[in-house]
Amino acid sequence: MIAEAIDTALTLAIALAGWVIFFATVAAILALAAIATGTWGVRALWQRAAGPSWKRGRIRARIYTARRRRRSRGRTRPLWSHTQPLDYEEAA
């Protein structure tokens, strides 16, 4: 009777230890995956956001410059369309 109780207690302890090891392994894998994903995301944002456009690569710099020029064209007048004030008088 006592032997059966000890045997049952040992069986339950081994099963509990197995489950603890299993869940610890799963938690470690999930933690490492979260760290790797976070590192990848931060690195991607850092490389995209930091630095001048020429540092991003030639093609990206050209695309970036073209977009910036297109945006600024709509807001300002071209240099050749400069007009003189109406009260302008020539000096000679």
VOPAGU-2260 file (C-alpha; in pm, 1 decimal, decimal comma):
REM VOPAGU-2260
SITE   aa  ch    i         X         Y         Z
SITE  MET   A    0       0,0       0,0       0,0
SITE  ILE   A    1     274,2     245,4      92,7
SITE  ALA   A    2     481,8     124,7    -202,9
SITE  GLU   A    3     196,4     200,6    -440,0
SITE  ALA   A    4     160,3     550,4    -293,6
SITE  ILE   A    5     532,1     617,9    -335,6
SITE  ASP   A    6     521,5     480,2    -690,9
SITE  THR   A    7     223,2     703,7    -775,4
SITE  ALA   A    8     392,5    1008,8    -623,0
SITE  LEU   A    9     710,5     945,0    -824,3
SITE  THR   A   10     511,3     895,6   -1145,6
SITE  LEU   A   11     324,2    1221,2   -1090,0
SITE  ALA   A   12     648,2    1406,6   -1005,9
SITE  ILE   A   13     815,5    1282,6   -1325,0
SITE  ALA   A   14     509,4    1381,2   -1532,8
SITE  LEU   A   15     500,7    1724,7   -1371,8
SITE  ALA   A   16     873,3    1773,5   -1436,3
SITE  GLY   A   17     820,2    1674,1   -1800,3
SITE  TRP   A   18     543,5    1931,2   -1842,9
SITE  VAL   A   19     753,9    2201,2   -1675,6
SITE  ILE   A   20    1045,0    2128,3   -1910,1
SITE  PHE   A   21     811,2    2127,7   -2211,2
SITE  PHE   A   22     652,8    2463,1   -2124,6
SITE  ALA   A   23     991,9    2617,2   -2041,3
SITE  THR   A   24    1120,8    2510,2   -2384,2
SITE  VAL   A   25     815,3    2653,4   -2559,9
SITE  ALA   A   26     847,0    2979,6   -2365,0
SITE  ALA   A   27    1216,2    3007,3   -2455,2
SITE  ILE   A   28    1143,2    2950,1   -2824,8
SITE  LEU   A   29     866,8    3212,5   -2821,3
SITE  ALA   A   30    1089,3    3461,5   -2638,7
SITE  LEU   A   31    1373,0    3412,8   -2886,7
SITE  ALA   A   32    1131,2    3448,3   -3179,3
SITE  ALA   A   33     994,0    3771,5   -3033,0
SITE  ILE   A   34    1344,8    3908,7   -2980,1
SITE  ALA   A   35    1447,4    3815,9   -3334,5
SITE  THR   A   36    1133,2    3972,6   -3481,6
SITE  GLY   A   37    1177,6    4289,6   -3278,1
SITE  THR   A   38    1544,2    4316,2   -3375,8
SITE  TRP   A   39    1458,7    4271,0   -3742,3
SITE  GLY   A   40    1185,5    4536,1   -3726,2
SITE  VAL   A   41    1399,5    4790,8   -3543,4
SITE  ARG   A   42    1690,3    4734,2   -3780,2
SITE  ALA   A   43    1464,5    4775,8   -4083,6
SITE  LEU   A   44    1318,7    5099,9   -3949,7
SITE  TRP   A   45    1660,7    5230,5   -3850,1
SITE  GLN   A   46    1807,8    5165,2   -4193,6
SITE  ARG   A   47    1512,3    5317,9   -4375,1
SITE  ALA   A   48    1467,2    5625,5   -4157,7
SITE  ALA   A   49    1823,4    5717,1   -4067,3
SITE  GLY   A   50    2065,9    5891,2   -4295,2
SITE  PRO   A   51    2050,1    6096,1   -4611,2
SITE  SER   A   52    1894,1    5973,9   -4932,6
SITE  TRP   A   53    2226,7    5901,0   -5103,9
SITE  LYS   A   54    2304,3    5653,3   -4829,1
SITE  ARG   A   55    1996,5    5445,8   -4916,9
SITE  GLY   A   56    2129,0    5346,0   -5258,3
SITE  ARG   A   57    2136,9    5504,9   -5600,4
SITE  ILE   A   58    1799,7    5385,3   -5720,8
SITE  ARG   A   59    1624,9    5482,3   -5400,5
SITE  ALA   A   60    1797,1    5820,2   -5399,9
SITE  ARG   A   61    1679,5    5887,7   -5754,4
SITE  ILE   A   62    1322,8    5787,8   -5671,5
SITE  TYR   A   63    1332,0    5998,1   -5354,9
SITE  THR   A   64    1467,2    6300,7   -5542,8
SITE  ALA   A   65    1211,3    6266,6   -5821,9
SITE  ARG   A   66     926,2    6254,0   -5573,0
SITE  ARG   A   67    1059,5    6555,8   -5386,5
SITE  ARG   A   68    1090,1    6753,6   -5709,6
SITE  ARG   A   69     739,9    6659,1   -5820,0
SITE  ARG   A   70     597,0    6774,1   -5489,3
SITE  SER   A   71     778,5    7104,3   -5490,4
SITE  ARG   A   72     683,9    7189,5   -5849,6
SITE  GLY   A   73     318,9    7230,4   -5762,0
SITE  ARG   A   74     387,9    7473,2   -5479,9
SITE  THR   A   75     632,8    7718,5   -5632,5
SITE  ARG   A   76     661,6    7911,1   -5955,2
SITE  PRO   A   77     937,9    7821,7   -6198,3
SITE  LEU   A   78    1232,8    8058,8   -6210,2
SITE  TRP   A   79    1161,5    8175,5   -6567,6
SITE  SER   A   80     813,1    8303,0   -6477,3
SITE  HIS   A   81     942,8    8580,4   -6253,2
SITE  THR   A   82     754,6    8903,1   -6317,5
SITE  GLN   A   83     858,7    9255,3   -6235,0
SITE  PRO   A   84     649,3    9471,2   -6005,7
SITE  LEU   A   85     398,1    9698,8   -6179,7
SITE  ASP   A   86     567,2   10020,1   -6066,3
SITE  TYR   A   87     903,2    9921,9   -6212,5
SITE  GLU   A   88    1082,8   10198,3   -6406,7
SITE  GLU   A   89    1394,8   10149,5   -6611,1
SITE  ALA   A   90    1692,8   10348,6   -6506,3
SITE  ALA   A   91    1801,6   10510,3   -6829,6
